[in-house]
């Protein structure tokens, strides 16, 4: 027995405490059976660190979230990064110090590994999903301060990760449906089998073992709210299949990421934003093709924006 001959080592104190000061990441142990708990202690800024490599000893520590090992010292990613989200944070901080920061510019949200968080919310516009490199992907809702809580974008992100691996758009039967905000739709059907699913990871929530079958879903036999919702979804699915996706209104399109670069969803970002904003007095200015005008003016000031309407230069008088 491997464990009796090789007892598990006690976890370091930092990993046992797990508070804002002393913590670490617990992983399966790097032994033949992965039987024991194994922890990498998080190092703080300016702590000594070592970059491992092939043949190196198994590490017992790692620079904490938002830090990276540079010349033997843990440093903030935004101070040393040359691209990505951490670099964008560093650029924002530099512009702020120099007084060249635009009024509507916001500091990018990065995860502990220096990649973009799943969403972006340009002030006065909408919140939309992005991949880990900050590229806009399927999923969009009206602007809200609650985006970190309600916009995980995991369905949309997983879809595009698969596309990057396979090298083509996925067929409808090759992926789960995403909701309008980029999360997993709460009802999924694979062939004739349907089930309720978790919005975060798409895992079955009801039933967990035997998916419901379309053939047995007759309206007169439906009694619970769950079954009623599934029946309504199945009916809606049949209606969707009869229509061209481009004929759906902006807020009621079928939530399927694979729309191609020529689909209106990909080419009319400004027009979609106005649909979300409604009759706002400060709607963005769109080009004739529905994209954002590269120059926007608001409250007597004009400024440049990128393809998503995000300000990228300091404003000037109109």
C-alpha positions as CSV (number, residue, x, y, z in Angstrom):
1,X,0.0,0.0,0.0
2,X,1.6,3.3,-1.2
3,X,0.2,5.5,1.6
4,X,1.4,3.2,4.4
5,X,4.9,3.3,3.0
6,X,4.7,7.0,2.1
7,X,2.6,8.8,4.7
8,X,1.0,12.2,3.8
9,X,2.9,15.2,4.9
10,X,1.3,17.7,7.2
11,X,0.1,20.9,5.4
12,X,2.1,24.1,6.0
13,X,0.6,26.5,8.7
14,X,-0.2,29.1,6.0
15,X,-2.4,26.6,4.2
16,X,-4.2,25.6,7.5
17,X,-5.0,29.2,8.4
18,X,-6.3,30.4,5.0
19,X,-7.0,34.1,5.8
20,X,-6.2,37.3,4.0
21,X,-2.6,37.3,5.2
22,X,-1.7,33.6,5.4
23,X,-3.0,31.3,2.6
24,X,-2.2,29.1,-0.3
25,X,-3.7,26.9,-3.0
26,X,-4.5,23.3,-2.2
27,X,-4.0,20.8,-5.0
28,X,-3.8,17.0,-5.5
29,X,-0.4,15.8,-4.4
30,X,2.2,15.2,-7.2
31,X,2.8,11.6,-6.1
32,X,1.9,8.5,-8.1
33,X,-1.7,8.1,-6.7
34,X,-2.5,11.8,-5.9
35,X,-3.8,10.5,-2.6
36,X,-2.7,13.3,-0.3
37,X,-3.5,17.0,0.0
38,X,-0.7,19.2,-1.3
39,X,-0.5,23.0,-0.8
40,X,1.5,25.7,-2.4
41,X,1.9,28.6,0.0
42,X,1.2,32.0,-1.5
43,X,4.1,34.4,-1.3
44,X,3.7,38.2,-0.9
45,X,5.0,41.1,-2.9
46,X,8.9,41.4,-2.6
47,X,9.2,37.8,-1.2
48,X,12.0,35.6,-2.6
49,X,10.7,33.2,-5.3
50,X,12.1,30.7,-7.8
51,X,10.9,29.9,-11.3
52,X,10.8,26.1,-11.8
53,X,11.6,24.0,-14.8
54,X,12.1,20.5,-16.1
55,X,13.9,18.4,-13.5
56,X,13.4,21.0,-10.7
57,X,12.3,20.0,-7.2
58,X,8.6,20.0,-6.5
59,X,7.8,23.6,-5.4
60,X,6.3,24.4,-2.0
61,X,5.4,28.0,-2.7
62,X,4.2,30.3,-5.4
63,X,3.7,34.1,-5.9
64,X,0.2,35.0,-4.7
65,X,-2.7,36.2,-6.9
66,X,-1.8,39.2,-9.0
67,X,2.0,38.6,-8.5
68,X,4.6,37.0,-10.7
69,X,8.2,36.0,-10.1
70,X,10.7,38.4,-11.7
71,X,14.5,38.1,-11.0
72,X,13.9,36.1,-7.9
73,X,11.3,38.5,-6.4
74,X,7.5,38.5,-6.4
75,X,6.3,41.6,-8.2
76,X,2.8,43.0,-9.1
77,X,1.9,41.8,-12.6
78,X,0.8,45.2,-13.8
79,X,4.2,46.7,-13.2
80,X,6.1,44.1,-15.3
81,X,3.6,42.7,-17.9
82,X,4.0,43.6,-21.5
83,X,0.5,42.5,-22.7
84,X,-2.8,41.3,-21.5
85,X,-5.0,42.4,-18.7
86,X,-2.2,43.1,-16.2
87,X,-0.5,45.3,-18.8
88,X,-3.8,47.2,-19.4
89,X,-4.0,47.8,-15.7
90,X,-0.5,49.2,-15.7
91,X,-1.3,51.5,-18.6
92,X,-4.4,52.7,-16.8
93,X,-2.4,53.4,-13.6
94,X,0.3,55.3,-15.6
95,X,-2.2,57.5,-17.4
96,X,-3.9,58.3,-14.1
97,X,-0.5,59.4,-12.6
98,X,0.2,61.5,-15.7
99,X,-3.2,63.1,-15.7
100,X,-4.0,61.8,-19.2
101,X,-6.9,59.4,-18.1
102,X,-10.2,59.8,-19.8
103,X,-13.3,60.6,-17.8
104,X,-15.1,57.4,-18.8
105,X,-12.1,55.1,-18.7
106,X,-12.2,52.3,-16.1
107,X,-9.4,50.1,-14.7
108,X,-9.6,46.6,-16.3
109,X,-10.6,43.7,-14.0
110,X,-8.0,40.9,-13.9
111,X,-8.0,37.5,-12.2
112,X,-5.2,36.3,-10.0
113,X,-3.4,34.9,-13.1
114,X,-3.4,38.2,-14.9
115,X,-6.2,37.3,-17.4
116,X,-9.3,39.3,-17.9
117,X,-12.4,38.7,-15.7
118,X,-15.3,37.4,-17.7
119,X,-17.1,40.7,-18.2
120,X,-16.6,44.4,-19.1
121,X,-19.0,47.2,-18.3
122,X,-18.0,50.5,-20.0
123,X,-19.8,53.4,-18.2
124,X,-23.1,54.4,-19.6
125,X,-23.2,51.4,-22.1
126,X,-23.8,47.7,-21.4
127,X,-22.0,44.8,-19.7
128,X,-20.7,42.1,-22.1
129,X,-18.7,38.9,-21.9
130,X,-15.0,38.7,-22.9
131,X,-12.6,35.9,-23.1
132,X,-9.5,35.7,-20.9
133,X,-7.6,37.9,-23.4
134,X,-10.2,40.6,-23.3
135,X,-11.8,39.9,-26.7
136,X,-15.6,40.4,-26.8
137,X,-17.6,37.2,-27.0
138,X,-21.3,36.2,-26.9
139,X,-23.3,37.5,-23.9
140,X,-24.6,41.0,-23.1
141,X,-26.9,42.6,-20.5
142,X,-28.0,46.2,-19.6
143,X,-25.4,48.0,-17.5
144,X,-25.4,47.0,-13.8
145,X,-23.2,47.3,-10.8
146,X,-24.0,43.6,-10.0
147,X,-22.1,42.2,-13.0
148,X,-19.6,40.4,-10.8
149,X,-22.4,38.5,-9.2
150,X,-24.7,37.8,-12.2
151,X,-22.4,37.6,-15.2
152,X,-20.1,34.7,-15.1
153,X,-20.1,34.0,-18.9
154,X,-18.9,30.5,-18.4
155,X,-21.0,29.0,-21.1
156,X,-19.8,31.5,-23.7
157,X,-16.2,31.2,-22.6
158,X,-16.3,27.4,-22.8
159,X,-17.8,27.6,-26.2
160,X,-15.1,29.8,-27.6
161,X,-12.4,27.8,-25.9
162,X,-13.7,24.7,-27.8
163,X,-13.8,26.7,-31.0
164,X,-10.1,27.7,-30.6
165,X,-9.1,24.1,-30.0
166,X,-11.2,22.6,-32.8
167,X,-10.6,25.4,-35.3
168,X,-14.2,26.0,-36.4
169,X,-17.6,27.1,-35.1
170,X,-19.5,24.3,-33.3
171,X,-22.8,22.9,-34.5
172,X,-25.9,23.3,-32.3
173,X,-25.7,19.6,-31.3
174,X,-22.1,20.0,-30.1
175,X,-22.6,22.5,-27.3
176,X,-25.0,23.5,-24.6
177,X,-27.2,26.6,-25.1
178,X,-26.1,29.8,-23.5
179,X,-28.4,32.3,-21.9
180,X,-28.3,35.9,-23.1
181,X,-25.8,36.9,-20.4
182,X,-23.3,34.2,-21.4
183,X,-24.3,31.7,-18.6
184,X,-25.7,28.2,-19.2
185,X,-29.4,28.1,-20.1
186,X,-31.3,26.5,-17.2
187,X,-32.9,24.0,-19.5
188,X,-30.8,21.9,-22.0
189,X,-31.8,19.3,-24.6
190,X,-29.5,16.8,-26.2
191,X,-31.3,15.0,-29.0
192,X,-34.6,13.9,-27.4
193,X,-33.4,14.2,-23.8
194,X,-33.9,17.3,-21.7
195,X,-32.8,18.3,-18.2
196,X,-32.5,21.3,-15.9
197,X,-28.9,22.6,-15.5
198,X,-26.8,24.8,-13.3
199,X,-26.2,28.3,-14.9
200,X,-22.6,28.3,-13.8
201,X,-21.2,25.0,-15.1
202,X,-24.1,23.3,-17.0
203,X,-24.2,20.4,-14.6
204,X,-27.6,18.6,-14.4
205,X,-29.8,19.7,-11.4
206,X,-33.0,17.9,-12.3
207,X,-33.2,15.1,-12.9
208,X,-29.5,14.2,-12.2
209,X,-29.5,10.6,-13.4
210,X,-32.2,10.1,-16.1
211,X,-32.9,13.1,-18.4
212,X,-36.5,13.7,-19.3
213,X,-37.6,12.6,-22.8
214,X,-39.5,14.8,-25.2
215,X,-41.8,11.9,-26.2
216,X,-43.2,11.7,-22.7
217,X,-43.7,15.5,-22.4
218,X,-47.4,15.9,-22.9
219,X,-48.9,19.1,-21.7
220,X,-51.9,17.4,-20.0
221,X,-49.6,15.2,-17.9
222,X,-47.5,18.1,-16.6
223,X,-48.1,19.1,-12.9
224,X,-44.9,20.6,-11.4
225,X,-43.5,24.0,-12.2
226,X,-40.3,22.5,-13.4
227,X,-42.0,20.2,-15.9
228,X,-44.2,23.1,-17.1
229,X,-41.1,25.2,-17.7
230,X,-39.4,22.4,-19.7
231,X,-42.5,21.9,-21.8
232,X,-42.7,25.7,-22.6
233,X,-39.0,25.5,-23.5
234,X,-39.5,22.6,-25.9
235,X,-42.4,24.4,-27.6
236,X,-40.2,27.6,-27.9
237,X,-37.3,25.5,-29.3
238,X,-39.6,24.2,-32.1
239,X,-40.7,27.8,-32.9
240,X,-37.1,29.0,-33.0
241,X,-36.1,26.3,-35.5
242,X,-38.8,27.5,-38.0
243,X,-37.4,31.0,-38.1
244,X,-34.2,32.7,-39.4
245,X,-32.1,33.8,-36.4
246,X,-31.6,37.2,-38.0
247,X,-35.3,37.9,-37.8
248,X,-35.3,37.9,-34.0
249,X,-35.4,41.2,-32.2
250,X,-32.1,42.2,-30.5
251,X,-33.2,41.2,-27.0
252,X,-35.0,37.9,-28.0
253,X,-32.5,36.2,-30.3
254,X,-31.9,32.5,-29.7
255,X,-28.9,32.3,-27.4
256,X,-26.5,30.4,-29.6
257,X,-22.9,31.8,-29.8
258,X,-22.2,30.3,-33.3
259,X,-23.5,33.1,-35.4
260,X,-20.4,33.7,-37.6
261,X,-18.6,37.0,-38.3
262,X,-21.3,38.2,-40.7
263,X,-24.2,37.8,-38.3
264,X,-25.7,41.2,-37.1
265,X,-24.9,40.4,-33.5
266,X,-21.2,40.7,-34.3
267,X,-21.5,43.8,-36.5
268,X,-24.0,46.1,-34.8
269,X,-22.6,46.6,-31.3
270,X,-23.6,50.2,-31.1
271,X,-27.1,49.5,-32.4
272,X,-27.5,46.7,-29.8
273,X,-26.4,49.0,-27.0
274,X,-29.0,51.6,-27.9
275,X,-31.7,48.8,-27.8
276,X,-30.6,48.1,-24.3
277,X,-30.5,51.7,-23.2
278,X,-33.9,52.6,-24.6
279,X,-34.8,56.3,-24.7
280,X,-31.8,57.5,-22.9
281,X,-30.8,61.1,-23.5
282,X,-27.1,60.1,-23.8
283,X,-27.2,57.3,-26.3
284,X,-23.9,56.7,-28.1
285,X,-23.6,57.8,-31.8
286,X,-23.6,54.9,-34.2
287,X,-22.3,54.6,-37.8
288,X,-24.6,53.6,-40.6
289,X,-23.6,50.0,-40.2
290,X,-24.5,49.9,-36.5
291,X,-21.0,50.1,-35.1
292,X,-19.7,52.7,-32.7
293,X,-18.6,56.0,-34.2
294,X,-14.9,56.2,-33.4
295,X,-15.5,59.7,-31.9
296,X,-18.2,60.2,-29.3
297,X,-19.4,63.5,-27.7
298,X,-21.1,63.9,-24.4
299,X,-21.8,66.9,-22.2
300,X,-19.6,69.3,-24.2
301,X,-16.7,66.9,-24.4
302,X,-15.5,64.6,-27.3
303,X,-13.3,61.5,-27.1
304,X,-12.1,58.5,-29.1
305,X,-13.6,55.0,-28.4
306,X,-12.7,51.5,-29.5
307,X,-15.0,49.1,-31.3
308,X,-16.9,48.3,-28.1
309,X,-17.5,52.0,-27.3
310,X,-14.8,52.1,-24.6
311,X,-13.0,55.4,-24.2
312,X,-9.3,55.1,-25.0
313,X,-8.1,58.7,-25.2
314,X,-8.6,61.8,-22.9
315,X,-11.6,63.9,-23.9
316,X,-11.3,67.4,-25.4
317,X,-13.8,70.3,-25.7
318,X,-16.5,69.8,-28.3
